[in-house]
Amino acid sequence: MNLTAAGRRLIAPFHPVDDHDRVAAEGFFSEIYSTLTWNGPVLVGMALLLGADELTLAILFALPWLAQSAHWLGPWLEGRVRSRRQYVLPFFLACRGLWLLPVLLVAAGARGPLALGLAMAAVAGAVMFSMAGTNGWLAWMSAATPKHSHAEVFGRRAAAVALGTLLAEPLAGLLLDEFKRNGMERAGYGLVGTAAVICGAMAGWVLLRYPDARIERRDEPDVLGLAMLERPAYGKLIHWFLAWNIATGIARPFWMLYMLRHLDMSFTQIALHSVIEMGTRVATSRWWGGVIARRGSSRTLAGCAAAVSSIPLIWWFPTPDFLWPIWFEGVLTGFFWNGFNQAAFMEPIRRFDPPDRSRGLAWINAGGGICAFASMLLGGVLMKFLGGETAISFVTLFLASSALRASLAIWAMLNLCEPEAGGDNHPAGSPAAEQT
């Protein structure tokens, strides 16, 4: 790739000139919104200011996953409209606008059960709107993008998403630390939250300019798609993703809290960890796309699942005066989770036939969200039982997550790796391998 092409890809999120660039730009701004809301340390800091404890944090992190049950509404709601754009945009814009409520609560100095409850309801509602539109978004992008261009388009979007995190999290960390040093911590969260909502609106504006796709009406009595679970090729993958969300969910609410409370890391240091992770992700996105094209999404998924099962073990070693294992963990997380996420994106597309794809994705996302919700609540209860305030209680949950992941990785290697002619990463007859 020459320098001109590389430069064009770098500025594509800021100046989209064609539909491929618009997919990248939408991913860039959407990722900034997500990073500055429920996907980063900002949510932990805001919850603590509103009065959250460990169990409340577990519930707060679990609510967005429970809200993923809205995925099941997607296929049913899609049948009520003709246009992908008309279906997706209202959900996404409502999702991003709702984040203003917790931002205003924090900026106004609110604290206590009422403020925390309102913020939690807003987060849950925002994610429900987002999840209701996500299946339609994926179907829209798949339908409006030529199949032979999927690898290039979604690969470019993956790089833009990583770039969004790479820029947003360190800048937010520096800003929040500076405001905290000057005794204006709540104002800092207000500024960061407002920036998140603006970026979310910009992502919606980009989608408004993307070519629309019509929705084919189908009269389906099986709204939840229960029949899919009876098909072995579908059921195995769905059940595996459900179990994977249980394995990762048990420790999910506590990584950021452990950094803040037991490693005494500042927001800037946490942001540096994300920069290392995202930088690795950007550098390896195209490489993982090639691996998936050669080896297939199912093999890549199983192999990366085995690798990421060992990452929680690293958290035994860092201390406030000995943080270098955290930076090493950032490299491994960026590398192996990048491969896992790309393969996890492609495997359902490969395995589910087009008429069943929306319901299959709904099962993976909605069912997985419910499983993650239950797992996070269990993690919160276990944290209380183990002591809550002690570092060993955190590490115990990290090790439990590692053991569960490892068992699922072994199962995937034995049951999901099914070769196909021409590679197992794309449906038969597809002209090209696909990647995120």
N, C-alpha and C positions, 0 to 999 in steps of 0.2 A: 504494500500500500504506500503510495507516494505521499509527500508532505501535504500537498494540496488536498487530497482525499482525507487525510487524517485531520487537517484543520477544519474541513467542512463538517466532519462528524463531530468534532469538538464543539463547534458553534451551533450545530443543528437544533439543540433545545432552545436556544435563544432566538434563532432566525430560521424557522422551518420553511423550506421552499417547495417541498413536495410531500406526498402522503407518507412516505417512509420517514421523513424527518418529523412529521406531525405525531406519529406513533412514539418516536423517541422523546419529543418535547412533552407529550402528555405524561409519559412515564417519569420524566425528570421532575416536573412540577408536582405530580402526585406523590412522588417519593419524598420530596421536601416536606409536603404537608404531613405525610405519615411519620416521618422522622421527628418532626417538631410537635407531634401530638402523642399518639399511643404507642409508637414503636421505639421510643428512645428514653433517655433519662429524664426528659422534661416531665413526663407523666408521673414518675416517682417523686420528683421534687415538688410538683404541684399538689400531689396527694398528701405529702408530709406537711405542707403548709396549711392544708385544710383539716389536718388532725388525724390522719390515717395511722393505724398501727400495722403490725405484720399480717394479721388475719384480714384486715380491711384491704391492705395492698393485694393480697392474694385474690380476694373477691373482685377488686377493681380490675386486675389483670385478667381475671377469668370472664368477666362480663362481656367483653368484646368477642370472646370465643363462643359464649352461649348465643350471642346475637347472630352468629353465623348460621343459626337455624333458619334465618331469613332466606338462605340460599334455596330452600325448598319452595319458597314462594315464587322464585324466579321463573321456572318453566310454566307455571300456571298464569302468572301475570303477563308473561310474554305473549300468550295466546289472546290477550285482550287488546293488543295494539298491533299496528302494521309495520312500525318503524323502529329499528334498533336505537336510533338517536333519541326518539321520543320516549323510549322506555328507559334508557340508561341515564341520560343527563339529569332529569329531575331527582333521581335517587342520589347521584353523586353530589349535586349542588346542595341538596338538603343535608347530606352527611357533613359536608365541610362547613356549612353555616352553623350547625349545632355546636361546633367546638367553641363558638364565641361565649356560650354560657359559662363553662368552667373557667375560661380566661377572665371574664368579667368578675366572677366570684373571687378568684385569687387576687386580681388587681385591686378589688374593693376592700380587701382585708378580711373577708369572711372566713370563719373557722367554726368547726363543730359539726354535729350530726346532720343538721339540716343542709348546710352548705355542701358537705361531703356527699350526702344523698342526692342532691340536685346534680352535682358534678358527675356522679356515677351514672345517673339516669341519662344525662346528656351523652356520655361516652357510649353507653349501651345503645342508645337511639341512633347515634351517628354511625356506629358500626353496622347496625341493622340495615340502615339505608344503603350503606356501602356494599354490604354482602348481597342485598336484594338485586343490586345492579351489576355485580361482578360477572355472573354467568352470562348475562346479556352482553357485557363489554367484550368478553372473550369470544363469544359467538360473532359479535359485530366485527371485531378485528380479523377473525379467521375468514369470515365471509367476504369482507371488503378488500382483503389483501390476496393477491394471486398466490396460489399454493406454492408455486416454484420460488416465490419471494419470501416465504415464511422464515426460512433460516436467517436471511439477511435482515429482515425487518425486526424480528423478535430478538435477534442477537444485538442489533443496534440499540433496541430499547433496553435490554439488560445492561448494556454499558452506560446508557443515559441514567438509568435508575441508580446504578452504583455511583455515578458522578454526583447525582443529587444528594445522596447521603454523605458523600465525601466532602461536599461543600457545606451542607447545612449543619451537620452535627458539630464540627469544630467551631464554626462561627457562633452557633448558639451557646456552646460551652464557654467560649471566651466572653461572650456578652453577659451570660448569667453570672459568671464568676466576678466580672467587673461590677455589675450592679450589686451583687452581694457584698463586695468589699466596701461599697459606698452606702450601705444600709438601705438599698432600694431593691431588694430581692424580688418583691411582688411586682414592681413596675417592670422589671426585666422579663418576668414570665408573661406579663401582659403584652409587651412588645413582641416577644417571640411567638406568642399565640396568635397575635394579629397578623404577623408575617405568614404564619402557616395557613390561615384562612385565605389570605390574598393569593398565595401560591395554589391552593386548592381551586379557587375561582379561575385562575389562569389556565389550569389543566382543563377545566370545563370549557373554557373559551376555545382551546385548541381542538377539543373533541367536536365542538360545534362546527368546525370547518372540515372535519373528516368526512369522506363519502359515506352516505347512509347505506344501510342494507335492510331489505325487507324481511319480515318474519313470516315464515310459512305456518299457517294455522294448522293445528293438529288437535283433534278431539281425543283427549287422553283421560280415561276414567281413573287410571292409576297415577294420581297426582304426585305421590311421593316416590314413584318409581320402585316400589317394593319388588317387582318382578326382576329387576336387575340383579338383586342379590342371589337369585336362584341360578343365574348363568355363571358357571365356574370361572370363566375368563374375567368377568366383571367382579364377581363376588370376592375373589381372592385379593384383588387390588384394593377394593373398597375397604375390606376388613383390615388389610395391612395398614392403610393410612389411618384408620380409626385407632388402631393399637399404637401406631407411631405417635399420635397426638397425646395419648395417655403417657407414653414413655417420656416425651419431652415436656409435657405440661406440668408434671409434678414439681419441677424445679424452676419453671419459667419465671414466676414472679420475683425471684430472689437474687438473680444475678446482679442487677443494678444496685439493689439494696446492700448486697454484700460488698460491692465496690465502695459505696458511699460510707457505710457504717463500720466495716471491719478492716478495710484496706485504706481508709482515710483518703480516698482519691477525690480530687476536685472534679468539677464538670469538665474542665479543660483536659485533665488526664483521661477521663472517660471518653471524651471526644477524640483524643489521640488514639485510644484503643480502636475506636470506630474507623478512624482514618487508616490505620494499619489494615484493619479488616477489609474496608472498602477498596483500598488501594490494591490489595491482593486480588480482590474480586474483579476489579477493572482489568488488571493485568492478565488474568487467567480466563476471562469470559470466552474469548474466541478459542482458546485451547480446549476448554471443556466442550464447546460446540463441536470441535473436531473429534473429540473422544466419543461423544454421543453418536456422531455420524458413523464412526468406524465400528464401535463396540455395541451400540444400541442403548436406548434409555433404560431398559430394565436392568442390564448388567451394571451400568453406571450408577443407577439408584441403589442397588444392593451394595456395591463396593463403597460408595460414599457413606451409606448408612453405617457400615462397619467402621469406617474411619472416624466419623463424628461420634461414635459411641465411646471412643477413648478420650475425647477432648475434655469432658468434665473432670477426669483424673488430674489434670494439670492444676485445678483449683486447690488441691492439697497444699501446694508449695508457696504461693505468694504471701508476703506479709507487708505491712505498711513501709518497711525499710528494704523490701526485697521484691520489687514489682516486675522484674524482667520476665518471669514466667507468663505474666499477663500479656506482654507484648508478643511473646512467642505464640500464646494461645490465639491472639488476634490474627496472626498469619495463618495458622491451621484452620481457624474458623472461616476466614475469608476464602481459603482455597477449597476445602472439602464441602462446606455448606454451599458454595457456589455451584459445584458440580451436582450436589444433591438437589438443589432447587431447580436447576435447569432440567435435570432428568425427571424430577417430580412434576414439572410443568408439561413435559412432552409425553410421559408415559400414559396418562389418561387420554390424551389426544390420539395417541397411537392405538390404544386398546379399545376405546369406546367407538362404536360405529357412529357416524354423524347424527342420525336421528335420536340416538340415546345419549349423546355427549352432554347435553345440558343437564339431564337428570343424573347422570353419572358424576359430573362435577358437583352438583348439588349435594349428593350423598357424601362425597369426599370432604367438601367444605363445611356443610351444615352438620353432618354426623361427626366429623372430626372436631368441629367447634364444641359440640356438646360433650364429647369425650375429654377434650382439653379443659373445659370448664369444670367437669367433675374431678379431673386429676389435679387441677390447681387448687380447688377447694380442699381436697385431700392433703395436698402439700401444705396448705395453710394450717390445717388442723394438726398435722404432724409437726410442723414448726413450733406451734404452741406446746405440744406434748414434749418435744425434745428440749425445750427451754427458750426458744425464740431469740433471746439476746446473745447467745453464745455462738462463736464461729463454728464449732463442731456440729451444731444443728444444721447450719447451712450446708456444710460439706457432706454431711450424711445424705441429704436430699440429692446433692449433685451426684454422689456415688450411686444412689438408687436409680437415678435417671440413666446413668451410664450402663448399668447392668441390664435394664429393660431395653435400651437401644441395641445393645449387643445381641440379645436374644432375638430381636426382630430382624436384625441384619442377617443373622444366620438363616432364619426362616425365609427371608427374601431370596437369598442365594439358592436355596433349595426349591423354591416354589414359584418365583416370579420371573426368573431368567429363562425366557422361552425364545429360542432363535427363530427368525423369519428369513425367508429368502430376501436377499438384498439388504440385510441388516434389520434389527428389530426396533429401530427408533422411528419408523414411519409406516403408515398403512401400506398394504400391497397396492402397487400401482402409483404411489406417490412419486412425482418426478424428482424429488430432492429430499435429503434428510432435513429435519427441522430442529431448531434449537430455540431456547428462549432468547 
